[in-house]
Amino acid sequence: MARVHVIANQKGGVGKTTVTVNLAAVVADTLGGSTDQPRVLGVSTDPQASMLEWATRVGDALPFDFEQCHDRPEVLGKLRGIKQYDHIFVDTPGSLEDESILRTVLAQADDVIVPLEPEPMSFSPAARSISRVVEPAGVPWRVLLNNWDPRDGEGDLQQTRGFVAAKGWPSFNTVIRHYKLHTRASAEGVTVVQYAKNRVALEARQDFFKLALEVLGSSNGGTPRHSNGRPKESAVNAVYSGVEG
């Protein structure tokens, strides 16, 4: 049965879709799989469908299966019953108006990743999301410091770490650094495992590989291993076909 990982923060623009797509891609690449038996599913519950647009641009090179499910509550309420995947990564809306969708997904979650950008304006919205919907869900969760630009120095990063520590929030050791590669990836139709082979791309990929190791290490799945095998075609209605009746 699949492990369901939900990426959630009710503040928009904190990088939830980027984290979801690239983490799903890295885990799919790490676990291997095949065209006939992909081991990772990405699910978007965001009505803005940014992940759908990205997945469409990647096309057959998408290394995981994908479904847009913001208007399919009957599927979202049965994610944990899906059998054919090892891991499901769920992108969630970035607004308070779609809180019912978020609560439905959190009820299916095995763990929650809360992206937090290292800037003070992000603190209060994250705290509200955690106290209002994440903690009440009663599932393990961790804060992910996301989109930190090393060129700005470590002041904001250390301030954010201090805020997280003062709140007593659990957090990932990995910090996702800011790279233009990440911001351009959606428009160029690539995921992090398809970046060009150069030093900058290697550093950009490294963050997500480290994050994947932390996520897999907290799961009950198999031992991570690298594989070049990637599915070439997304499943149609994969969620419906894999849900227990």
N, C-alpha and C positions, 0 to 999 in steps of 0.2 A: 504494500500500500504506500502511496506517495507521501512524502513529507511536504507540508504546505508552509512556504515562507512568504510572509506578507510584508511588503515595503510600504510604510504608512507614515504620513505626516500631513495634517490638514492645512498646512501652509503650502501654497503653490510655489514653484520655482526653486525647490531645494534639491532637485536632481533625482526624484523618485524613479522616473522612467529610465534615465541613464543607468542608475544602479540596477534596476530590475533587468533590463536587457543585457547589460554586460555581465552581470553575475550569472544569469541564466546561461549565457553563451559560454562562459568559462567553465561552469559546472558541467554543461553538456559535453564540452571538449575534453574535460578531465575524466569524466566517467566513461566516455566512449559511446557506444551504441551504434545503430545502423539506420539506414533509410527506412527499413521496415519496422524497426523497434527502437525509436528514439526514447531516451531515458529522462528527458526534461521537457516540461510544458511551461510556457509563459502565458499568463492570463492578464488581460487588461480589464479593469473595472471602471476606468476613467471615461466618462462620456465624451471628453475632448478627443479621445482615441489617438493620442500622440504615439503610443506604442504600436498601434495598428498601422499608422502611416510609415513608421520606421520599418516594421517587419515587411510591409509591402515593398519598400524600396530594396531591402536586402534580398527578397525573393527566395529562389531555390537555395541560396547560400546560407539561409538562416539555420544556425546549428541546433535549433530546438523547435518543437511544435508550438503553435500559437493560436490563441482564441481571444476574440473580443466579446466580453460578456457583461457589459454594463447594464444591458437591458434583458438579462437572462437570470433572474434571481433563483429560478428553479435549479440552475446549474451551480451557481455560487454556493447554494446551501448544501451541496453534495460533493464538494471538492475532495474531501477526505475519503470518499468512496471510490475515487478513480484508481484503477488497478495497474494500468500499463506503464506508469511513470514512476521513477524513483523520487523526483523532486518537482514541485510546482512552485513557480515564483509569480507572485500576484502584485501588479501595479495598482495603486488605489488613487481615488480622486484627491485633488488638492483644494478642497473647499468644505465648509461646514454644511452646505446645502445637501451634500451627498453622504451625510453621516450614516444613513440607513444602509447604504451599500457597504460602507466600511465595517459597520457592526456585523453584518451578515458574513463578510469574509473573515473577520477576526474570530468568529465562532468556529471557523474551520481551521484556524491556524495552528501549527506546531510551534512557530516562533515568529517574532516580529522584528523587523529592522526599521529603525527610525532615523532617517538621514537628517543631519543637523549641520548647517553651514556655519563656519567659524566667524560669525558676526553677531553682535548683540541684538540686532533686530529679529534674529531668528529664535532667540531664547524663549520669549513668551509664547509664541505660537506652538513651539515644540512642547513646552510644559503643559499647555492647554490640551493638546492632543493626547499626551501621555496620561494625564490625570483624568481626562474626560472619557476616553474610549479605549486606550491601550491597556492601562492597568486594570480597569474593570473586566476586561476580557479574560483575565486570569491565565494567560499563557506567557512563556518566557519571552523577554524582549531585550534588545540592546540598542544603544545609540551608536550611529555611525557618523563620525566626523567626515563630512563630504565637501568636495570642491574647494579645498584649501590651496591657495596659490603661494608656493614657497617664496616667490619674488616679493611678497608683501611682508616678509619676515615672520617670526614666530609669535609676535605679540598677540594677535587675534587667536591663534591656535592655542596658546597657553591660557588665555583668558577663558576660552570655551571649555578647555579641559578642566579648569578650575570651577567653572559653573556646573559642569556635569558632575564633578566630584562632590561639590557642595550639596547638590540635589540628591546624591547617593544613587545616581542612575548607573546601571550596568552599561558598559560600552565595549566596542571592539578595539583591539589593539591597532588594527589597520586604520590608516587615514587615507582617504581617496584624494589624491592631489588633482589640482586643476590643470588640464591640458586642452589646447585647442582641438586636438584630435577627438576628444570626447564630445565637444560641442558641435563639431562638424560631422560626426559619424552618422547621425540620422539622415542629414541631407545627402551624404555620399553613399548611403545604403550599405554600411558595413557595421560589424560589431567589433568589440575589442580583440577577438581572436583572429580577425582578418586585417588588422592594421599592418602597414608596411613594416618590413624587417629592418629597422634602424634603431639607433640608441634611444631616441625620444619615445618611439612607439613601444620599445621594450620596457621602459620605465613606466609608461602609462598602463601597459598590460600587467605589470608586476603587482600594482596595487590590487587589482581585481583577483589575481591569482592568490594573493595573500588573504584577501577577504574570503574567497571561496574555501580555502583551507580552514579558516575559522568556522565558517558556516557548516561545512561537512564534518568538522571535528566535533560539533555539538549535536550532530544528527546520529541516527542509528543505521545509516547506510553503510555501504562497503568502503573499503580502503581506496582513497583517491588514486587514480592513475591517469597518465596522459595518453591520449589517443588522437589520431588524425581523422578517425571515422566520424563523419557528420552527416545527418540526414539532409537530403536535398529537397524534400518536399514537405510542407506543413500538412498535418492531417486536417481533413475537413470534418467538422463536427466531432472532433476527438473527445471532447468533454462528454457529449451525449453517449457515445459508444462505450466509454470507459466507466460510466457511473453504475454502481450497483443498483439493481432495481428495488 
